[in-house]
């Protein structure tokens, strides 16, 4: 039972790191999008568009780049 623990940890640690990073990027992207809407409402268009672009990139990287491409793919491969 003991020899399986390091192998399990070696497989779960990157999965946990990717999941955590995907969550942080997605939350940061949502915060940037919210700030973009606030700046748009106040009339500061340049900041609003900049934050909207950065937020979209962060959401894309978090949801698609890490969560779907890395985490979901690794879960599918390990479940077989």
N, C-alpha and C positions, 0 to 999 in steps of 0.2 A: 504494500500500500504506500509506503514512503517514497519509492522511486517515481511514482506517477505524479506526485505533488509538484516537483520542479517543472515537469513537462506541462502540466496543467497551468501552472503559473506563467510559464513562458508563452503559452497560447492566449491566456486571458489578459495579460498585461497590455499588449498592443490594442486589443479590442476595447479594453476599458479606456485607454488613452485616446483612441479615435472617437469613441462615443462622447467622452468628456469634451474634446476639442470641437466636435460637431455641435454639441449643445452650446458651447461658449460662442462659437461663430454665429450660430443661428440667433441666439439671444442678442448678441451685439448688432447683428443685422436688423433685427426688429427694433432695437433701440434707435439705431440710425434712421430707420424709416419713420419712426415716430417723431424724432427730432426734425426730420425733413418736413413733415406735415406741419409741425409747429412753426418752423421758419417760413414755410409757404404762407401760412396764415398771417404772419406778421409782415409779410411783404418783402422779405429778404430772399429773392429768387436765386441768386448765385449759390448761397449756402444751402438752400433747399434742394437744388438740383444736384449739388455735389454730394450731400448726405444721402439723397435718393440713390445715386449711382453706387456709392460705397456700400450702402445697405443692401442693395440688390446683389452686389458681388459677394458680400459676406453670407447672405442667405443662400445663394447658389453654392458657394464653397461648403457651407455647413450641411445643407440638406442633400444636395446631389453629390458633390465631390467627396465628402467624407462619409456621411450617413448611408447613402445608397451605394456608392461605389466601393467603399472599404468595409464598413460595418456589416451591412446587409449581405454583401457578397461573402464575407468571412463567416457569417452565421450560416448561410446556405451551404457553404463548402463543409463546415464542421458538422453539420447535422446529417450529412450523408453517411 
